[in-house]
């Protein structure tokens, strides 16, 4: 219900002046141009993230890569870098437009592919690959015919999250001055009191999301991906790299340098040479504690709502389960500003005591980031052997007890990873926080945006650095947990 609330708002606003007027907006030449730009940017970023995520997961999990533990942590740290901070960094070297947007978004979102693929590599049975090798298949053919099909659900789920992240991003494309649907919607909201054009554009984004979710569901196929027994008790033997050792290290180093070292180095430059930098430790600490509290509340609510959806999506096939999963993803494609306005519309008309209160902001986080937790939960449940649930039911356990005593404990690591990811993205969220935060409350993201909007880049640097530092903690734990 909460996830589809923005859709009801869009329906009311988009058809406020009749279907004909809404269609004229959707069929306009500028709308078609925005659609092409958004799809092109999404295709490039998703493709790049799949290459980066799968290759880095394979190197850090299944090969004898020197320092694999350290690399697995380093490649998760880009989760701590907001897209608008990465955009600031690349703008400092005069990179903007499509290229700048694609580079900034790729470098902050490839961990969404890396993390589930790395987890899947650790959960698959290496005996299947060993059997394929014993039958004469070489390393490449074994990877393509045996390993890659087992990684398909994880890679597809991560790619879907990247796609939804890209089409709903506002900060990076706005700073890079590259027009996509989100920037067009924001401009429409700012330019007129008539919400119909922006609502019609947002409706197109929802349709794009439905198409993406349906396409991702088709890539999963109908094959099972869980082991029916305990599998081999030993981990997979690391594959020797041989002459590829130096190129592999160079690849990991280059990705880490571009995704982590460059934006952090840019922030260091702002802190060192910016004359407008004013350090107020008390204000910074207060803003940081507020950010942590709000993000924790958002992650807790989102994970709680995602658990039943993820279980149903993993264990049940059918129209109702498919529609439930699609509904959970729909809110993520609606721009944060539209979700915020939908919740304001709801609060003012039906729940006024919630207006400009913290619970409304927490609900916005749940709507926006429910897919992050759902995808992690679904992937974790898919890896849990369903036969154990069948045995528990045959012993007289009710479905609720099976969920509590069998399914959730087996999927707990994946659910916790989803909660950590949700915590990180809640910390970095900007548009909805700007509109829904209680009066007088600032988060690190809103404070950073306020300072940069005034051109005070050096004054914004402490807040950007604190945001990256705090978000780096769960990102580090995610990477370390998987080593």
C-alpha positions in Angstrom: 0.0 0.0 0.0 2.7 2.4 1.0 4.8 1.7 -2.2 1.9 2.4 -4.5 0.8 5.6 -2.8 2.9 7.7 -5.2 1.2 6.0 -8.1 -2.2 7.1 -6.9 -0.9 10.6 -6.6 0.4 10.5 -10.2 -2.9 9.2 -11.5 -4.8 12.1 -9.8 -2.3 14.7 -11.0 -1.6 13.3 -14.5 -5.3 13.1 -15.4 -6.3 16.3 -13.6 -7.0 18.0 -17.0 -8.1 15.0 -18.8 -6.4 12.0 -20.6 -6.0 14.1 -23.8 -3.8 16.7 -22.1 -1.7 14.0 -20.4 -1.2 12.3 -23.7 -0.1 15.5 -25.4 2.6 15.9 -22.8 3.8 12.3 -23.1 3.8 12.4 -26.9 5.7 15.7 -27.0 9.0 15.8 -28.8 10.9 16.8 -25.7 9.5 13.8 -23.8 10.7 11.5 -26.5 14.1 13.1 -26.3 14.2 12.7 -22.5 13.2 9.1 -22.9 16.0 8.4 -25.3 18.6 10.1 -23.1 17.4 8.3 -20.0 17.4 4.9 -21.7 20.8 5.5 -23.3 22.4 6.5 -20.0 20.8 3.6 -18.2 22.0 1.1 -20.8 25.6 2.3 -20.7 25.8 2.4 -16.9 24.2 -1.0 -16.4 26.4 -2.6 -19.0 29.5 -1.1 -17.4 28.4 -2.1 -13.9 27.8 -5.7 -15.0 31.3 -5.9 -16.4 32.9 -4.3 -13.3 30.8 -6.2 -10.8 31.1 -9.7 -12.3 34.8 -9.4 -13.1 35.7 -8.0 -9.7 33.6 -10.6 -7.9 35.3 -13.4 -9.8 38.8 -12.0 -9.1 38.2 -11.5 -5.4 36.3 -14.7 -4.7 37.5 -17.4 -7.1 41.1 -16.5 -7.9 44.4 -16.4 -6.1 44.4 -12.6 -6.3 47.0 -11.1 -4.0 45.3 -9.2 -1.2 41.8 -10.5 -2.1 40.4 -9.6 1.3 41.5 -6.0 1.0 40.3 -5.6 -2.6 36.9 -7.0 -1.7 36.5 -4.3 0.9 37.9 -1.5 -1.3 35.5 -2.2 -4.1 32.5 -1.9 -1.8 33.5 1.6 -0.6 32.0 3.5 -3.6 28.6 2.8 -1.9 29.7 5.5 0.5 30.1 8.1 -2.2 26.8 9.9 -3.1 26.3 10.4 -6.8 26.3 14.2 -6.4 29.6 14.1 -4.6 31.1 12.0 -7.4 29.6 14.5 -9.9 31.3 17.4 -8.0 34.6 15.6 -8.3 34.4 15.0 -12.0 33.1 18.5 -12.6 36.3 19.8 -11.1 38.2 18.4 -14.1 35.6 19.8 -16.6 33.9 16.5 -17.3 30.1 17.0 -17.7 27.2 16.0 -19.9 26.5 12.4 -20.9 30.1 11.2 -20.4 30.4 12.7 -16.9 27.0 11.4 -15.8 27.7 7.9 -17.0 31.1 7.8 -15.4 29.9 9.2 -12.1 26.9 6.9 -11.9 28.9 3.8 -12.9 31.5 4.4 -10.3 29.0 4.7 -7.4 26.7 1.9 -8.4 28.8 -1.0 -9.6 28.9 -2.4 -6.0 25.2 -3.2 -6.4 26.2 -5.9 -8.9 29.5 -6.9 -7.1 27.9 -7.7 -3.7 25.2 -10.1 -4.8 27.4 -11.8 -7.4 30.2 -12.2 -4.9 27.7 -13.7 -2.4 26.4 -16.1 -5.1 29.9 -17.2 -6.0 30.5 -18.2 -2.4 27.2 -20.0 -2.1 27.5 -22.1 -5.3 28.8 -25.6 -5.2 32.3 -25.8 -6.6 31.9 -29.5 -7.3 29.8 -28.7 -10.4 32.7 -26.7 -11.9 35.2 -29.5 -10.9 33.0 -32.0 -12.7 32.8 -29.8 -15.8 36.6 -29.5 -15.8 37.1 -33.3 -15.4 34.9 -33.7 -18.5 37.3 -31.7 -20.6 35.9 -28.2 -20.4 38.4 -25.4 -20.2 38.3 -22.6 -17.6 36.4 -20.2 -20.0 33.8 -22.8 -21.1 33.3 -23.9 -17.5 32.7 -20.3 -16.5 30.2 -19.7 -19.3 28.3 -23.0 -19.2 28.4 -23.8 -15.4 29.2 -20.8 -13.3 27.6 -17.9 -15.1 24.1 -19.5 -15.2 24.2 -19.8 -11.4 25.2 -16.2 -11.2 22.4 -15.0 -13.4 19.8 -14.2 -10.7 22.3 -12.3 -8.6 23.7 -10.3 -11.6 20.2 -9.6 -13.0 19.0 -8.4 -9.6 22.0 -6.2 -9.2 21.7 -4.8 -12.7 18.0 -4.0 -12.0 19.0 -2.0 -8.9 21.5 -0.1 -11.0 19.0 0.6 -13.7 16.4 1.9 -11.2 19.1 4.0 -9.5 20.1 5.6 -12.7 16.6 6.5 -14.0 15.7 7.9 -10.6 18.9 9.8 -10.0 18.6 13.6 -9.7 21.9 14.9 -8.1 24.5 13.7 -10.6 22.6 14.5 -13.8 21.5 17.9 -12.4 25.1 18.9 -11.6 26.4 17.4 -14.9 23.7 19.5 -16.8 22.5 16.4 -18.6 18.7 16.4 -19.2 17.0 13.2 -18.2 13.4 12.5 -16.9 14.3 13.4 -13.3 15.9 16.8 -14.2 12.9 17.5 -16.6 10.4 16.7 -13.8 12.3 18.9 -11.3 12.4 21.8 -13.8 8.7 21.4 -14.4 7.9 21.5 -10.7 10.0 24.6 -10.2 8.6 26.4 -13.3 4.9 26.1 -12.8 2.2 25.5 -10.2 0.6 23.1 -12.6 1.7 19.6 -11.5 0.2 17.8 -14.5 3.3 17.9 -16.8 5.6 16.6 -14.1 3.2 13.9 -13.1 2.8 12.7 -16.7 6.6 12.5 -17.0 6.8 10.6 -13.7 4.2 8.2 -15.0 6.5 7.4 -17.9 9.2 6.5 -15.4 6.9 4.1 -13.7 6.1 2.4 -17.0 9.9 2.1 -17.6 10.3 0.5 -14.2 7.5 -2.1 -14.8 9.3 -3.0 -18.1 12.7 -3.3 -16.4 11.3 -5.5 -13.6 9.5 -7.7 -16.1 12.7 -8.1 -18.2 14.7 -8.9 -15.1 12.2 -11.6 -14.1 12.4 -13.2 -17.5 16.2 -13.4 -17.2 15.9 -15.6 -14.0 14.4 -18.4 -15.9 12.5 -21.2 -14.1 15.5 -23.2 -12.9 16.3 -23.6 -9.2 19.4 -22.1 -7.8 19.6 -23.6 -4.3 21.5 -26.7 -3.4 19.4 -29.6 -2.3 22.0 -30.8 0.2 25.0 -29.4 2.1 27.2 -29.6 -1.0 30.9 -29.8 -0.6 32.2 -28.8 2.8 35.4 -27.2 1.5 35.6 -23.9 -0.3 36.4 -23.7 -4.0 40.2 -23.8 -4.7 41.4 -20.4 -5.9 42.2 -20.4 -9.6 45.8 -19.5 -10.3 46.2 -16.3 -12.3 49.6 -16.9 -13.8 50.5 -14.3 -16.3 47.2 -12.5 -15.7 48.2 -11.6 -12.1 49.6 -8.2 -13.0 46.7 -7.2 -15.3 44.2 -8.3 -12.6 46.0 -6.2 -10.0 46.1 -3.3 -12.4 42.3 -3.7 -13.1 41.4 -3.7 -9.4 43.8 -0.7 -8.7 42.3 1.3 -11.6 38.7 0.8 -10.5 39.5 1.7 -6.9 41.5 4.8 -7.9 38.7 6.1 -10.1 35.8 5.2 -7.8 37.3 5.9 -4.4 40.6 7.7 -4.4 39.7 10.4 -6.9 36.5 11.8 -5.2 38.2 11.5 -1.7 41.3 13.3 -3.1 39.1 16.1 -4.5 37.4 16.6 -1.2 40.8 16.7 0.5 41.8 19.4 -2.0 38.7 21.5 -1.1 39.4 21.1 2.6 43.1 22.1 2.2 42.8 25.1 -0.1 39.3 26.4 0.3 39.2 29.7 2.1 35.5 29.4 2.9 35.9 26.2 4.8 34.5 26.8 8.3 34.7 23.9 10.7 32.0 23.9 13.3 32.5 20.6 15.2 29.3 20.9 17.2 27.1 21.6 14.2 28.8 18.8 12.2 28.4 16.3 15.0 24.7 17.2 15.5 24.0 16.9 11.8 25.9 13.6 11.6 23.9 12.1 14.6 20.6 13.2 13.0 21.6 11.6 9.7 22.5 8.3 11.5 19.2 8.2 13.4 17.0 9.0 10.4 18.9 6.4 8.2 18.6 3.7 10.8 14.9 4.3 11.2 14.5 4.2 7.4 16.5 1.0 7.0 14.6 -0.8 9.8 11.2 0.0 8.4 12.2 -0.8 4.8 13.7 -4.2 5.8 10.6 -5.1 7.8 8.4 -4.3 4.8 10.7 -6.1 2.4 10.9 -9.4 4.2 7.5 -10.8 3.2 7.8 -9.5 -0.3 11.2 -11.0 -0.8 10.1 -14.4 0.5 7.0 -14.4 -1.7 9.0 -13.4 -4.8 11.5 -16.2 -4.2 9.1 -19.0 -3.2 5.9 -18.5 -5.1 5.2 -18.1 -8.8 2.1 -16.6 -10.2 0.4 -13.4 -11.1 -0.2 -12.2 -7.5 3.4 -12.7 -6.5 4.6 -11.0 -9.7 2.3 -8.0 -9.2 3.4 -7.7 -5.5 7.1 -7.6 -6.5 6.4 -5.1 -9.3 4.5 -2.9 -6.8 7.5 -2.9 -4.5 9.8 -1.7 -7.3 7.4 0.9 -8.7 8.1 3.5 -6.0 11.9 3.4 -6.6 11.5 4.7 -10.2 9.4 7.7 -9.1 11.8 10.6 -8.4 12.3 11.5 -4.8 10.7 14.8 -5.3 7.5 13.1 -6.6 7.4 10.7 -3.7 7.8 13.6 -1.3 5.0 15.6 -2.9 2.8 12.5 -2.9 3.3 12.0 0.8 2.7 15.7 1.4 -0.5 15.5 -0.5 -1.6 12.5 1.6 -0.6 14.0 4.9 -2.2 17.4 4.3 -5.5 15.8 3.2 -5.8 12.6 5.3 -3.1 12.6 8.1 -2.2 16.2 8.9 -0.5 15.4 12.2 2.2 13.7 10.1 2.9 16.7 8.0 6.6 17.9 8.4 7.2 15.1 10.9 10.0 12.5 11.0 7.7 9.5 10.3 6.7 10.9 7.0 10.4 11.2 5.9 11.0 7.6 7.1 8.0 6.4 5.0 9.5 8.2 2.0 12.7 6.2 2.5 10.7 3.0 2.6 8.9 3.8 -0.6 12.2 4.8 -2.4 14.5 2.0 -1.3 12.2 -1.0 -0.8 13.7 -2.7 -3.9 17.2 -2.6 -2.3 16.0 -4.7 0.6 13.6 -6.8 -1.5 16.3 -7.8 -4.0 18.7 -8.8 -1.2 16.0 -10.8 0.6 14.9 -12.6 -2.5 18.4 -13.6 -3.5 19.1 -14.9 0.0 15.9 -16.9 0.1 16.6 -18.4 -3.3 19.9 -19.7 -2.0 18.2 -21.3 1.0 17.2 -25.0 0.3 13.4 -25.0 0.1 13.3 -28.7 1.1 14.0 -27.6 4.7 10.8 -25.5 4.7 8.9 -28.5 3.3 10.3 -30.7 6.1 9.3 -28.2 8.7 5.7 -28.0 7.3 5.5 -31.8 7.3 6.3 -31.8 11.0 3.3 -29.6 11.7 4.8 -26.1 11.7 2.5 -23.3 10.6 3.7 -21.1 7.7 4.5 -18.3 10.1 6.6 -20.5 12.3 8.4 -21.9 9.2 9.2 -18.3 8.2 10.4 -17.4 11.6 12.3 -20.6 12.5 13.6 -21.8 9.1 13.4 -19.2 6.3 14.6 -16.1 8.1 17.5 -17.7 9.9 18.8 -19.3 6.6 18.4 -16.0 4.8 19.6 -13.8 7.7 23.0 -12.9 6.2 21.4 -11.7 2.9 18.7 -9.8 4.8 21.3 -8.1 6.9 23.3 -7.1 3.8 20.1 -5.6 2.4 19.5 -3.7 5.6 23.1 -2.3 5.5 22.7 -1.3 1.8 19.4 0.4 2.7 21.0 2.3 5.5 23.7 3.6 3.2 21.3 4.8 0.5 19.0 6.4 3.2 22.0 8.4 4.4 22.7 9.7 0.9 19.1 10.5 -0.2 18.6 14.1 -1.1 15.4 15.3 -2.9 12.8 13.7 -0.6 14.8 14.7 2.4 14.9 18.3 1.2 11.1 18.5 1.0 10.0 16.3 4.0 12.5 17.0 6.7 11.0 18.6 9.8 11.6 22.3 10.1 15.1 23.0 11.5 16.4 19.5 10.8 19.4 19.0 8.6 21.1 15.9 7.4 24.6 15.7 5.9 23.1 15.5 2.4 20.9 18.5 2.7 23.6 20.6 4.4 26.0 19.6 1.6 23.5 20.5 -1.0 22.7 23.9 0.6 26.4 24.9 0.7 27.2 23.8 -2.8 24.0 25.5 -4.1 25.5 28.7 -2.8 28.8 28.0 -4.5 30.6 27.4 -1.2 32.3 24.1 -2.3 35.0 24.3 0.4 32.4 25.0 3.1 30.5 21.9 1.9 33.6 19.7 2.0 33.4 18.9 5.8 29.8 17.6 5.4 30.7 15.6 2.2 33.7 14.1 4.0 31.6 13.2 7.1 28.9 11.7 4.8 31.5 9.5 3.0 33.2 8.5 6.3 29.9 7.4 8.0 28.6 5.6 4.9 32.0 3.9 4.5 31.5 2.0 7.8 28.6 -0.2 6.7 30.2 -0.5 3.2 33.4 -1.8 4.8 31.4 -4.3 6.9 29.6 -5.5 3.8 32.9 -6.1 2.0 34.6 -7.6 5.1 31.6 -9.9 5.7 32.0 -11.4 2.3 35.8 -12.1 2.6 
